[in-house]
């Protein structure tokens, strides 16, 4: 297909290259500004559910029931973070083969 397009373009090598670049830019802009905005609502990128919620009926959930979560989010947090917050270098003591 690309060879057919290349043969149908008029002119010498440099004119074919410049026309090809213009065609690629036109197709890219058409996709970016027309096709992708049209298709975005049809794609499930915003449907981010963790776990299996297919068996839960949203009408059967009691919204007034306590959720079991503590009012203080730090209450259940670990006391020690298992990684360094100041360096990107991992601790070499935990590597296999030591």
C-alpha positions, 0 to 999 in steps of 0.5 A: 500500500505504501509503495503504491502511494509512493509511486502515485506521488508526483515529482522527484525524491524531495517533493515526494518526501515533503508531500509524504510528510504533509500527508502524515501530518494531515492524517495525524491531525485528523486522528488527533482532533476529530477521530480520537475525541469522537471515540473517547466516550466509547472507550472504557478507559475511565472504568477503573474498578478493582476487584470483582464487583459484577455480583453486587447489585447497586440498588441493594447496597445500604448507603446508611450502613457503616463501612467499617473504615476507621475515621482516622486513615492513619490508624491502620497505616504501618509504622515503618515504610518498607522502602527508602523515601530519600533514595532510589537505590534499593537495599542490597541486603535483600537480593537473592544470592546473598 
